Amino acid sequence: MAMNAGEIEALIKEGIPGAEVRIQDLRGDGDHYAAYIVSAAFEGKSRVQQHQMVYQALQGKMGDELHALAIQTATPEDN
């Protein structure tokens, strides 16, 4: 069963409190999404660490309920 954009956004916001999250359905098929996440929690972390935080927030749903997600992260200063 595929996830919708609202579910993805809610999981990320729950896992990274205070994050600004935008989700875009890339193909209109409910299966390929892009996520843009801005959070102060990313400060001092490498891009890989930032993306790992997002994957952790998704609670193992990546590759199962969530097929494809392009992730773009930034700190408030980068934004």
C-alpha positions in Angstrom: 0.0 0.0 0.0 1.4 3.4 -1.1 1.8 6.4 1.2 0.3 9.8 0.5 2.1 13.1 0.8 0.3 13.9 4.0 1.5 10.8 5.7 5.1 11.4 4.6 5.0 14.9 5.9 3.5 13.9 9.2 6.1 11.2 9.8 9.0 13.6 9.0 7.5 16.4 11.3 7.0 13.8 14.1 10.6 12.5 13.7 12.2 16.0 13.3 10.2 18.4 15.5 10.0 21.9 14.2 11.0 21.0 10.7 9.5 22.8 7.7 8.4 20.1 5.3 7.2 20.3 1.7 6.3 17.1 -0.2 5.8 17.0 -4.0 4.3 14.1 -6.0 6.7 14.0 -8.9 4.7 11.9 -11.3 1.2 12.2 -10.0 1.1 8.5 -9.3 1.4 8.6 -5.5 4.6 6.5 -5.7 7.4 9.0 -6.5 7.9 12.0 -4.2 10.3 14.7 -3.5 10.8 16.1 0.0 12.3 19.5 0.9 13.0 19.7 4.6 14.4 22.7 6.5 15.4 22.1 10.1 17.7 23.6 12.7 18.4 20.0 13.8 20.5 19.6 10.6 23.0 22.3 11.8 26.5 20.9 12.1 25.6 17.6 10.3 26.8 16.4 7.0 24.3 16.0 4.1 24.5 12.2 4.6 23.7 12.5 8.3 20.8 14.9 7.5 19.3 12.3 5.0 19.8 9.6 7.6 17.7 11.6 10.0 14.9 11.8 7.4 15.1 8.1 6.7 14.9 7.4 10.5 11.9 9.6 10.7 10.2 7.5 8.0 10.3 4.6 10.4 11.4 1.9 7.9 8.7 2.7 5.3 11.2 3.7 2.7 11.4 0.9 0.1 8.2 -0.7 1.4 5.2 1.6 1.5 7.2 4.5 0.1 8.8 3.5 -3.2 10.9 6.6 -4.2 11.7 9.8 -2.3 14.1 12.4 -3.5 15.4 14.3 -0.4 16.7 17.8 -0.2 17.7 19.1 3.2 18.7 22.5 4.5 19.3 24.5 7.7 17.3 27.7 8.3 20.6 29.6 7.5 20.9 27.8 4.1 17.3 28.5 3.2 
